[in-house]
Amino acid sequence: MTDRSPKLLVDALGAIDLARGFVANCSLAGYLEDKMRRSAVERQLEILGEACVRLSRLEPSWIDSVPNLKLAIDLRNRIIHGYDSVDDEIVYWTVIDDLEPLKAVLGKLLSARGWLT
């Protein structure tokens, strides 16, 4: 792991926490009606995905060994490059259902580096 990895891990973990916090106690209907909330979630997913892109460049083996790392990268690409075809329902359920396994592994990788989460 390079010296840049801990900062990227912290950025990714922070983005996950914020995205999950933005949808906490919010129904799908409430999420779909709230443009500001959707925008905030998408911004955090962009940050998460970009941090994951950079981590995968520093640690290429992580793309296959870290659960949902590729999902985060692909979602970032969809939001940035396909902004007009983002499915808000998929984004919502991804944040609700799919980020926790990624968070757990990234947290372990950060802890193994001697950093606290």
C-alpha positions in Angstrom: 0.0 0.0 0.0 1.4 3.4 -0.9 1.3 6.5 1.3 -1.7 7.8 -0.7 -3.8 4.8 0.1 -4.9 5.8 3.6 -6.2 9.2 2.4 -8.1 7.6 -0.4 -9.5 5.0 2.0 -10.6 7.7 4.4 -12.2 9.6 1.5 -14.1 6.5 0.3 -15.3 5.7 3.8 -16.4 9.2 4.5 -18.4 9.3 1.2 -20.1 6.0 2.1 -21.1 7.3 5.5 -22.4 10.6 4.0 -24.4 8.8 1.2 -25.9 6.4 3.7 -26.7 9.2 6.1 -28.4 11.1 3.4 -30.8 8.2 2.7 -31.2 7.1 6.4 -34.9 7.2 7.4 -35.9 8.3 3.9 -38.3 6.2 1.9 -37.7 5.6 -1.8 -40.7 7.9 -2.5 -39.1 10.6 -0.3 -35.8 10.2 -2.0 -37.3 10.4 -5.5 -39.1 13.6 -4.6 -36.0 15.4 -3.1 -33.7 16.7 -5.8 -31.3 18.1 -3.3 -31.0 14.8 -1.4 -30.5 12.9 -4.7 -27.8 15.4 -5.8 -26.0 15.1 -2.5 -26.0 11.3 -2.7 -24.8 11.3 -6.2 -21.9 13.7 -5.3 -20.8 11.3 -2.5 -21.0 8.4 -4.9 -18.8 10.3 -7.4 -16.2 10.8 -4.6 -16.5 7.2 -3.5 -16.1 5.9 -7.1 -13.1 8.2 -7.8 -11.4 7.2 -4.6 -11.9 3.6 -5.7 -10.6 4.2 -9.1 -7.4 5.7 -7.6 -7.1 2.9 -5.1 -7.4 0.3 -7.9 -4.6 1.9 -9.8 -2.4 1.8 -6.7 -3.5 -1.7 -5.7 -4.7 -3.5 -8.9 -5.5 -6.7 -7.1 -8.2 -4.9 -5.1 -10.5 -4.7 -8.1 -11.2 -8.4 -7.8 -10.7 -8.9 -4.1 -12.6 -6.0 -2.5 -16.4 -6.5 -2.7 -18.3 -3.9 -4.6 -15.2 -1.9 -5.5 -16.0 -2.3 -9.2 -19.7 -1.4 -8.5 -18.6 1.9 -6.9 -16.4 2.7 -9.9 -19.1 1.7 -12.4 -21.7 3.7 -10.6 -19.4 6.8 -10.5 -18.9 6.4 -14.3 -22.7 6.2 -14.9 -23.4 9.3 -12.8 -20.7 11.4 -14.4 -20.8 10.2 -18.0 -24.4 9.1 -18.2 -26.0 11.7 -15.9 -29.1 11.8 -18.1 -29.7 8.1 -17.7 -29.1 7.6 -14.0 -31.9 5.5 -12.5 -32.6 7.1 -9.1 -34.2 4.0 -7.7 -31.1 1.9 -8.5 -28.9 4.6 -6.8 -31.2 4.6 -3.7 -31.1 0.8 -3.4 -27.4 0.6 -4.1 -26.8 3.0 -1.2 -29.2 1.1 1.1 -28.1 -2.5 0.2 -24.6 -2.6 -1.4 -22.2 -0.2 0.3 -21.9 -1.9 3.7 -19.7 -4.8 2.5 -17.4 -2.3 0.7 -17.2 -0.1 3.8 -16.3 -3.1 6.0 -13.4 -4.2 3.8 -12.1 -0.6 3.3 -12.2 -0.1 7.0 -10.2 -3.3 7.6 -7.7 -2.2 5.0 -7.4 1.2 6.7 -7.0 -0.4 10.1 -4.3 -2.7 8.8 -2.4 0.4 7.7 -2.5 1.5 11.3 -5.1 4.2 10.8 -8.3 4.4 12.8 -11.7 4.8 11.1 
